[in-house]
Amino acid sequence: MAATAPVPTLSLAAPYLVQQDWSRYTADQHAVWAELVGRRMPQLEEHACQEYLDGFHNIGLRRDVIPDLATVNTLLAPRTGWNATAVSGYLPGPAFFEMIAARRFPTTITLRSRESLEYTPEPDIFHDVFGHVPMHAHPVFADFLQSYGQVCAGLTRKEDLDRMARLFWFTVEFGVIRQNGKIKLYGSGLISSHGESTYVLSGGPEIHDFDLDEVLNRDFNISEMQKVLYAVESFDQIYEATREARSRLG
Ligand SMILES: [Fe+2]
């Protein structure tokens, strides 16, 4: 099982790796985390996909304190071999793909301030851990995400990387899935944003059936609400799509 696999060598990402000193978070920062989680949970309990909610529980996230990545990883690694690994901020593409391909999720450890509860342009631990990491406890999503990193690590042409960035955007960040006849949220940009989720759930964007060609060619704008989202029927679909993308690009 991947949990016992040796720690991978991360040469490209090495300059960005940091340690999380959990003892340095202040009581006020824990209170901000609690407020963020408290704002999101009522909506997510009804509208997040079951895999997200299961993951939140299974990796031991708490509503009242900022996660200690060491504790998260103790619970996450035996499930899928993924690891939330502390980094200093945005990574360049090659370093990011190297980590994803090694089942290491680059995780920022800073937390937004109370003044920017709804939105922060920079990633933070709320977006990265609350938004992303619970899905990494799901075996198929876990395989999909690693596969995504492996594909991207092998690409060099900008147009191919742009296409794969769209696949990431419309799945990992803003993906939705149909479950029991309803649209459920799984993308981290939706999970971690009350405004984006409310917009989606109130019928703002068009919801198209997931189509790889359409996704690879659909531009997105990170600074406005999404006009179109893509619904999958299962997470196997995005795993297969990533393998299909590999055969078409590069
Ligand atoms: Fe994200």
Residues whose N, C-alpha, C, O or C-beta is under 5 A from the ligand:
A	BS01	LIG	S188
